[in-house]
């Protein structure tokens, strides 16, 4: 049957029942439909046949107003354990949950804030006299997590503190304990003196070696011993400039052969 000869009068598509054909819009055929809720609407024929339009719009409104609620009962989020769902806030469509904090207090939190890590206590971790103190081990764990490229949200989930509490603690470490980055490995550390730039003697030595090597290369000297460079070594295809002087190359070559013989 051709498209022009199709008659949809009286047929049902979802909540819509076709009453009659409406005025065409260009080459497109439209049909006047009545919804189960009582409203009438003109719908494009292809949208009816392929199920793209199944109501006057009331179905979408009902679906949005009744979102699926994930059951969080019994789950732990930081210091909070979810007890049960409470009545919705009239100003918001998101469900709220009654939670028990480790300090003994009850609090109500939105499911989105619990699952995203924004609500992790009743407020006892957010400063003031009732704030839980940070131990030295927790401070060191924050520094180690920062060095492993963790963000504040991930640190909050691991330590069980709120994101705001983590941000305040990092700011406190930077202001009071002068937390800074190592000039070589770029890891965070607490310096023993204000002038300290490196987190360890190894980083200090490695940084010194980098600067010395760079300076010797710039001056045309051997980066290893600081001696004068020799003539470039010629290969069959091209000329390659040596990286080290002859003495250093011989030393490295002898060590290589020595290690190779020991392994065999």
N, C-alpha and C positions, 0 to 999 in steps of 0.2 A: 504494500500500500504506500502511495506517495505521501510526502510530507504535507502537500496542499490538501489532500482529501481526508486527513486525520481529523476525527471529531472526538474531543475529550469530554463533552458534556455529560455530567452525571458521574464521572469517574472520581475516585478518591486517591489522593497522594498525601500520605501522612495524615495531618490534621485538616487538610484542604479538600473540599468537594467542589468540582468545577460546575459553575452555573451556566455560563455562556461565553462565547468568544468576544473579546474586547476589541477595540480599535487597534489596527496594526500600526506599528512604528517602523516605518521603512519597510524592509523585507521580513521583519520579525513578527511572529504571531504571538499575541498575548491572550490570556484567558482570565475572566473574572471568576474568582474562587471565594468560597465562604469557609472561614475557619471554625473549628469546634468551639472556640471562645466567643463566636458571634461576629467577629470583624470580617470585612470583605477586603480583598486585595487583588490587583491585577498582576499576574505572574507570567514571565516569559516561558513559552512552551517547553523549550529544552531544559530549563531548570526544573520543571515539573516531571518530565519524563525520566531524567537522570538522577532525581532525588536530591537536587541541590537546594530546593525550596520545599519545605514540608509544613510550614505554618506561616501565619501572618507576622511572626516575630516573637510570639509568646513563648514558643519552645526554647528559644535561645535565652530569653529572660529568666525562665525557670531554671535552666541548666546553670547559668551563672550565679543565680541567687542561692543555689543549693550545691556548693562545691563538695567534692568528696573529702571526708575528714579522715586523716590518718590517725589511727589509735596510738597514742603515746603513753597510755597507762602503764605504770611500772618502770618506765625507762628513766635513765639518769642523764642529766645534762649539767655537767660541772658539779655544783653542790646541791642541785635540785633533783628530787625524785617526783615524777608526775603521779598524782593520786587519782584524779578524775577530771572529766570535762565539765566546765561550768556554763552558765547561760552566756549567749553571745552579747557583745556590746552593741546597743542599738545603732551606734554611729559607725560600726565596722562589721563586715561580713565574715571576718576571720574568727575561728573558734578560740576560746581561752581555756586554760587548764589550771586547776588548783595543784600547787606543788609544795612539797615539804623540803625545807632547807636543812643542811647538816647542823646548823646552829640551833634548830628547833622551831624556827618561825615558819609560818605559812605565807605563801604569796601566790598571786595570779599572774600568768604570763601567756602571751600569744604563742601559738604553735610555730609561727614563722620566726619569732625571736629565739625560741628554744632551739630550733633546728639549725639556725644560722649562727648560733653561738653568742647572740647579743644578750641573752638572759641566762646567767649561770649561777646566780645566787639571789637571795632575797634583798640584797643591798648591803650585806655585811662586809663585802669585799671592796666597797667603793669609797673607802676613806672614812675619816672620823674616828671617834674613840672605839667604836665597835668593829673597826676593820681588822681583818686577820693579818697578822704580821708575816712578812716574807722572811723565810729562813735563808741562811747563807747558801745552803744547797740549792734552794729554788732560784736564787740570784745567779749562781753558777750555771744552772740548767738553762736559764734564759739566754745567757751569753753563748753557751754551746749551741743552742737552737738558732740563734742569730747567725752563728758561724756556719751552720748547715743550710743557710738561705731560707729559713722558715719565716713566713710572714706572721703578723700579729694574730690573725685568725687561727692559724695552725698552732701557734704557741699557746693561745687561749684554750684550745681543745686538749692539748697535751698536759698543761699545768692545772687545768680545772678552774682557772681564774677568768674573769670577764675581760673583754677586749679593752675596755677603758682602764681596768686595773693594770693590764700588761703595758699599755701605752704610758701610763703614769710612772710605772716602775722603770721602764727604759729611760724616760726623761729624767727620773731621779738619779739613775746610775750615771747618766751623762753629766748632770749638774754637780752632784755631790761627790761621786767617786771618779769623776773625769773619765768615764768610759770612752775609749777611742779606738780607731782602726790602726792596725799595724801597717807601717810604711812599706813592708815587703809583701807579706802574704794577705794583707787586708782583712785579717780576722780581728774581731773585737776582743779587747782585753782591758783590765783595770791596771793602769801604770803605777809603779811603786814611787815614781817621782813625776813632777810636772813635765820635765824635759824628755821623758822616755818616749821613744818613737817606735820601738820594736817589742814584740810580745815575747821574744826569746833571743838567746845568744846566737842560735842558728840563723834566725832571720837577719840579725845584725851582720853576721859574717857573710851571708849570701848577698845581702844588699851591697856590702863593701866590695865583694868580688865582682859583682855586676858593674859597678862604677869604675873599678880598676881596669877591667877587661875592655870596657867601652873607651876609656881614655887611652889605653895602649893601642887599640885598633886605630883610633883617630890619629895617633902619632906614628903609625906604621911600625909598631913594635910587636913582638910576640905576646899574645894575651896571657900566656901561661907563665913565662919566666921574665918577660920584659926585655929580652934580648933583641938584637937586630935581626930582621927577617932576611931569609936567603932568597936566591933566584927562584922564580916560579918553576914548578915541575911540569915537564912537557909530556903529554900523552899522545897516542896515535892520532886521535881525532881533533883534539883542541888543546889549548894551553890553559891550565888550571892553576890559579894562585894558591900557594900553600896557606893553610890556616895557622900553623905553628912553625917555629924555626926548626932547623935540621936536628938539633940536639933533642928537642922535645918530641919530635916525630920518632926518632930512634928510641927514645925512652918508652913512649907509648907502644911502639911496635914490639919491643923486647918484652914488655909486660904482657902484651896480647899473646905472644907466642908461649910465654911462660905459663900463663893461665890455661891456654889451650892444651899444652902438654900435660899439665896437672889433671885436667878433666879427663883426658884420654887414659 
